[in-house]
Amino acid sequence: MRVLVVEDHQKTAALIARGLREHAYAVDVAGTGRDGVWLGAAHDYDLMILDVMLPDIDGFAVLEELRASGRWAPVLLLTARASVPDRIHGLDSGADDYLVKPFSFGELLARARALIRRGSRPRPATLTVDDLTIDPASRAVHRGAAPIRLTAKEFALLEVLARRAGEVVPRADLLARCWDDAFDGDSNVLDVFIRYLRQKIDRPFGRQSIETVRGVGYRLRSGERPCGSPSASG
């Protein structure tokens, strides 16, 4: 397993690297944010351990650049900042876990093992399907540059569909993900909210991106063209 440690404090970086190597990890160390971005983009790491306070760009910026470049290795943020807003910022930027200094190496190692088990599947902070952009942190939705206002339930449905874009999402899955166990109403409520979504994200823009798959569920299609536009074949 190969790990990248981005930490400007040489003693801390050396202690982390030595401890990881003693547990059979291969470790690269970067002392600046820019070096971290370069190494993170150049190699496929199984884990990145990233300090927030760096001498050039901060760890949040490093993380955002790596995620934007398509690097999805799990990231453990290290910081002396214990405030809730900082933890929220880090997690919303694409981090997978957060460890506040000072910490024990044993805890860092346990968190590293857990994150490596999780793997490097894509976990974008912002979801994009064609020109539709969904930001789960701010609950902001845009079609191109145009903002779209959604209710909480409409947003929840759209997020589930977007995370599985191109797949048929069964009705039961949508109901289970967007309504809690206390819901005992008619399942037709799903069709009502899908209609509301279409009226907001599709019809004003001449789109038909939400597809009904009869007897199964719904699909958010990618590669959707505006209605009336020519096809690739002419």
N, C-alpha and C positions, 0 to 999 in steps of 0.2 A: 504494500500500500504506500502511495506517495502523497506526502503532505506538504503544503506551502504554508510557512509561517511568515506573516508580515508584521514586524515588530521593530520599532526604532530603538528601544532600550536594549542595548547589547547583552547585558547580563540576563535579562528576562528571556530574550530570544535564545540565548545559548542554553539556558536551563530547560526550556521547552524542547528545543531540538535534541539535546542530549537525552532527556527522558524518553522522547518518542523513539529515538534510535535504539535505546536499550530495549524497547518493546517491538523491535523489528520493523519500524517504519522507515522509509526513505524520506529525508527531510530537506527541502530547499528553504533558505531564509532570505527575505528581502527587508532592507532597513528603511525604505521609503515607500510611499504610496505608488509613485510612478513605477518603481521597480516591481512592486507587487502586481500592478496591472500588466506589465510586460510579461512577467513569469506566468501569471495566471492565464493569460491569453495564449502563451507559447506551449503550454503543457497541459495534459489531461490529469488533473489531480483528483485523488479520492476524497480529499478534505482540504479546506483552506481555513487557517486560524488567523484572524485579522484584528489587529489593534485599531481602535477608533482614532486615538490621538497620534497622528503621524506628522513629520516635519514639513511636508509639502501639501499634498491633498489628503483630506481625512479619510478614515476607513469607510464612511458612508459613500463617498465619491468613488473610491476603489470598487466597492461592492456594486454600485450602480453601473459602472463602466463594464465590469466583468459580466454582469447579468445581461446588459444590453448587447454584448458581443457573443452571447449564446453559451457562456460558461456556467454550467449548472451544478458544479461540485458543491456539496454541502459546505456552509460557512458558519464558523463559530466566531462570534465577535467577542473581543476582550476589551474591557474599558474600566476606567476608574469612575466613570459617570454612572451613578446608580439611579438617576432620576427616571421616573416612568416615561416622560416624553422622549428621552433618548432611547430607551429600550423599544418604545413603539416605533420610533424613526428607523432604527436598525432592522427590526423585523419587517416593517413595511417596505424597506429598501431591498429585501430579498434574503436577509439572513435567516438561518435555520435555528440558531440558538444563541444565547447571550450569557457571558460569564463575567461577573464583576470582580475587579482586582481589589484586594489581594485574594488569591484563590489557591487551593491545594492542587498539586499536580495530579493526585489521584482522581479528583473530580474532573479535571480537564480531560484526563485519559478516558474516563467513563463516558463523558459526553462525546468525545471523539469517536469512540467505538459505536455508540448509538447512532451518530450521524452517518458514519460510513455504512452501517447496515441499511440506512434509509436510501442510499444510492444517489445517483446524479440525474434523476428524471427532471425534465423541465418544470420549474415552478415560478413562472413569471409573476412579477408584482402587478403588472398591467396586462390584461387580456386583449388581444387584437384579433378580430376576424374580418378580413378585408379592410374596409374603412371604418369599421365599428370598433370603438375602443372602450373598454370597461375597466375602471379603476376600483377594485374592491375596498381599498383603504378609505377613499374619499366618497365612494359611491357615485362617482361622476361617470357619465356616459356621453360619448360623442359619436356622431356619424360624420366623418370628415372633421371639419372645424365647427360643426353645428352642435351645441349642447342639447341633450335630451333629458328632460326631467321625468324620473320614474318614482313610483311609490316603492316602499320597502319590499313589498311582495313581488312587484314587477321586477325589481332589481334582482331579487333572489332567484327568480325563474331564469332571467337572462344570464346570470352568472353560471348557473348549472349548465345551461345549454352551451354557453361559450367555452366552458372548461372541457366540454366533450364535442366541440364543433366538428361537424361532418358525420357524427354518429347519431343513430336513432336513440333517443333517451326515452325509455318506457314511461308510461303515465305513472305507474306505481313508484318509480324512482323519483320523478318530479314531485309527486305528492309527499313522499317520505322525506325528501330533502328540504322542502319549502313550507311544509305544514307540520306542526308538532303532534304529539300523541293525543292531545286534547281535541284535535279536529275530528269531528264525526259527521261533517256535512256531506253534501252531494259531491261526487268526484267531478261533476260538470263544472264546478268552480274553476278547475284547471283550464277548461276551454274558455271560460270567461276572461281569465287573466291573460291567456295567450292572445285573445282578441285585442285586449287592451295594449299588449306589447306591440302587436302588429300595427296598431293605429299610431304608435309613437315612433318605432324604429324603422318601419318599412314604408308604410303608405305615403307619408310626407316626402319621401325620397325616391319614390317610384321603385321600391324594392319588394321582393318576395322571399326574404331570407329564411323565415321560419316556415318550415315545411311540415304538414300533417302527414303522418304515416298511419293510415287508418288501421284501427285495431291494435296498434302498438304504442305510438307516442308521437314525439315531435323531434325535429332535427333543425339545428341552426346550420345552414349551408354556407360553405366557404366558396369563393370563386363566383359569388352571385353578382350578376350584371344588373344595372338599372333596367327596369321594364322598358321595352321598345328599343334597346340598344342592339346593334348588329352582333351576331354570334361570330366566333372565331373563324367559322367556315364561310361567313358572308351571308 
